[in-house]
Structure formats: structure tokens, C-alpha cells
């Protein structure tokens, strides 16, 4: 969706090849249309599932990465961690673009599911997607508050409740 090269793995997953770490080109990054990317199959599945169950049950939403983890895939971990200190404005610009794209994807999922999507990991929550992070466990609370939390709040403001979980240790 963002111009990264992806390599399909034998198990059907994809390995992202990060973009060159050029702040100017990243700031000018324009996502390709959602409905032209492989991610759109999640929306097509939600539409199919809603029709198959006659709208009687919520549709399970796919687990999605949040803005900081998506930036991690686009730039690579080393670059993201470096940019927190050396290129914070470029990183925040990318995070804003990712927040908008993720929000639009969730809105499309909501619409396809008739407004009834359910997170994967939180059965007691009614509605909303499941947003995960592998980076949350390795960044400081201050870094989280500056580079992750505001963007998650913006997603929630735009789409309603979200489930946020950390892949890894919550001890930090």
C-alpha cells in the first residue's frame, strides 16, 4: 500500500522490504487506494461473512498493526528507533499518514460488517478492531506517549472503540 516491496513466504505471510530511510521521500509518501491492495481482502471477507450469517452476529475483525508498528514495517526497526531521536518530525508525519490510512481501513471494515465488527483478542469488548504492537514492549513510556498514544487516540476518535494489545511483555 505504501510502495514497499513484499516477499511472499511459503506459509502465505509476507515479509516487508523497508523503504529507503529518506525523510523527504517518506514525508511525501502517498498511500495507494485501499481497494486496490491485498489488505482489501479483509473488507471483502467482512462483507461476505456478514452476508453469510445474515447480519445476526458481529464479524471478527482482522488484527491490525498500529501506526508505530506499521512505520516499523515501512522503515525497519533500526530506522524507526533512530528517527525517534534524529527525525521526530518526519516520523510524526509518517505516523499521521498511517493513522489516516488505518482509520479509513477500519471504517471500511465497519461498513462491510454492517457496523458490527468484533476484536480478535477481547471477547468482552463489543465492537472495534484489534490493534497490536510489537514495539510497545521495547519503548519507554515517554516514547509511547509521544509516538504511539496520540495516534491510537486519533484512530479511536475517528472509528469508535478499539482494542489495543501488546505482542510481548507489558512489564515496561
C-alpha positions as CSV (number, residue, x, y, z in Angstrom):
1,X,0.0,0.0,0.0
2,X,2.9,2.3,0.7
3,X,5.3,1.2,-2.0
4,X,7.3,-1.3,0.0
5,X,8.4,-4.5,-1.8
6,X,7.0,-7.6,-0.1
7,X,8.1,-11.2,-0.4
8,X,5.5,-13.9,0.0
9,X,6.6,-16.6,2.4
10,X,5.8,-20.3,1.9
11,X,3.2,-20.0,4.8
12,X,1.3,-17.3,2.9
13,X,2.6,-14.4,5.1
14,X,4.5,-11.6,3.6
15,X,7.9,-10.2,4.6
16,X,8.2,-6.4,4.0
17,X,11.3,-5.0,2.5
18,X,11.6,-1.5,4.1
19,X,11.8,1.7,2.0
20,X,15.0,3.7,1.9
21,X,15.3,5.9,5.0
22,X,15.0,9.3,3.3
23,X,12.9,11.7,5.4
24,X,11.9,13.8,2.4
25,X,10.5,10.9,0.4
26,X,8.8,9.5,3.5
27,X,7.2,12.8,4.2
28,X,5.8,12.8,0.6
29,X,4.5,9.3,0.8
30,X,1.0,8.8,-0.6
31,X,-0.8,5.6,0.2
32,X,-2.2,3.7,-2.8
33,X,-6.0,3.3,-2.9
34,X,-7.2,0.8,-0.2
35,X,-9.4,-1.1,-2.5
36,X,-6.5,-1.9,-4.9
37,X,-4.3,-3.5,-2.3
38,X,-4.2,-7.0,-0.8
39,X,-5.4,-5.6,2.5
40,X,-8.8,-5.0,0.9
41,X,-9.5,-8.8,1.0
42,X,-10.2,-8.2,4.7
43,X,-13.1,-5.9,3.8
44,X,-14.3,-8.3,1.1
45,X,-14.2,-11.1,3.8
46,X,-16.2,-8.9,6.3
47,X,-18.8,-8.3,3.6
48,X,-19.0,-12.0,2.8
49,X,-19.2,-13.0,6.5
50,X,-22.0,-10.5,7.2
51,X,-24.0,-11.8,4.2
52,X,-23.3,-15.5,5.2
53,X,-24.6,-15.0,8.7
54,X,-27.4,-12.7,7.7
55,X,-26.1,-10.0,10.0
56,X,-27.1,-11.9,13.1
57,X,-23.6,-11.9,14.6
58,X,-20.6,-9.5,14.6
59,X,-17.9,-10.1,12.1
60,X,-14.5,-10.8,13.6
61,X,-12.1,-8.0,12.6
62,X,-8.6,-8.8,11.5
63,X,-5.7,-8.0,13.8
64,X,-4.0,-4.8,12.5
65,X,-0.8,-3.1,13.4
66,X,-1.0,0.4,14.8
67,X,0.8,3.4,13.2
68,X,4.1,2.9,15.0
69,X,4.4,-0.8,14.1
70,X,3.3,-0.1,10.5
71,X,6.1,2.5,10.4
72,X,8.4,-0.2,11.7
73,X,7.5,-2.4,8.7
74,X,7.9,0.5,6.2
75,X,11.2,1.8,7.6
76,X,12.7,-1.1,9.5
77,X,13.2,-1.2,13.3
78,X,16.6,0.4,13.4
79,X,15.4,3.5,11.3
80,X,12.3,3.9,13.4
81,X,14.2,3.8,16.7
82,X,16.9,6.2,15.3
83,X,14.2,8.6,13.9
84,X,12.6,8.9,17.3
85,X,15.7,11.0,18.2
86,X,17.1,12.3,14.9
87,X,14.0,12.8,12.7
88,X,11.0,13.1,15.0
89,X,9.1,15.4,12.7
90,X,9.5,13.1,9.7
91,X,8.4,10.1,11.8
92,X,5.3,12.0,13.1
93,X,4.4,13.0,9.6
94,X,4.5,9.3,8.6
95,X,2.5,8.3,11.7
96,X,-0.2,10.9,10.8
97,X,-0.4,9.4,7.3
98,X,-0.6,5.9,8.7
99,X,-3.2,6.9,11.2
100,X,-5.4,8.2,8.4
101,X,-4.9,5.1,6.3
102,X,-5.6,2.7,9.3
103,X,-8.7,4.7,10.2
104,X,-10.1,4.6,6.7
105,X,-9.4,0.8,6.6
106,X,-11.3,0.3,9.9
107,X,-14.2,2.5,8.6
108,X,-14.4,0.3,5.5
109,X,-14.4,-2.8,7.7
110,X,-17.2,-1.4,9.9
111,X,-19.3,-0.6,6.8
112,X,-18.7,-4.0,5.2
113,X,-19.7,-5.7,8.5
114,X,-22.8,-3.6,8.9
115,X,-21.3,-1.7,11.8
116,X,-20.7,-4.9,13.8
117,X,-17.0,-5.9,14.0
118,X,-15.5,-7.7,16.9
119,X,-11.8,-7.7,18.0
120,X,-9.9,-11.0,17.9
121,X,-8.4,-10.9,21.4
122,X,-11.0,-9.3,23.7
123,X,-14.3,-11.3,23.8
124,X,-15.9,-9.0,26.3
125,X,-15.5,-5.9,24.2
126,X,-18.4,-5.0,21.9
127,X,-17.3,-3.7,18.5
128,X,-14.0,-2.4,17.3
129,X,-10.8,-3.7,15.7
130,X,-7.8,-5.3,17.4
131,X,-4.7,-3.2,17.1
132,X,-1.4,-4.8,18.1
133,X,2.1,-3.7,18.6
134,X,5.4,-5.5,18.9
135,X,7.3,-2.2,19.6
136,X,5.3,-1.2,22.7
137,X,7.2,-3.6,24.8
138,X,10.6,-2.1,23.9
139,X,10.0,1.6,24.0
140,X,9.8,3.9,27.1
141,X,6.6,5.2,28.5
142,X,7.7,8.7,27.3
143,X,8.3,7.5,23.7
144,X,4.9,5.6,23.8
145,X,3.1,8.8,24.9
146,X,4.7,10.9,22.1
147,X,4.9,8.4,19.2
148,X,2.1,5.9,19.7
149,X,-0.7,7.0,22.1
150,X,-1.8,10.2,20.3
151,X,-2.2,8.3,17.1
152,X,-4.2,5.4,18.7
153,X,-6.4,8.0,20.3
154,X,-7.0,9.7,16.9
155,X,-7.9,6.3,15.4
156,X,-10.4,5.7,18.3
157,X,-11.8,9.2,17.9
158,X,-12.5,8.5,14.2
159,X,-13.7,4.9,14.4
160,X,-15.0,4.3,17.9
161,X,-13.7,1.7,20.4
162,X,-10.5,-0.1,19.6
163,X,-8.8,-3.0,21.4
164,X,-5.1,-2.3,21.9
165,X,-2.8,-5.2,22.9
166,X,0.9,-5.6,23.1
167,X,2.7,-8.6,21.5
168,X,5.3,-9.1,24.1
169,X,6.0,-8.0,27.7
170,X,3.8,-5.4,29.3
171,X,6.3,-5.0,32.2
172,X,7.6,-1.8,30.8
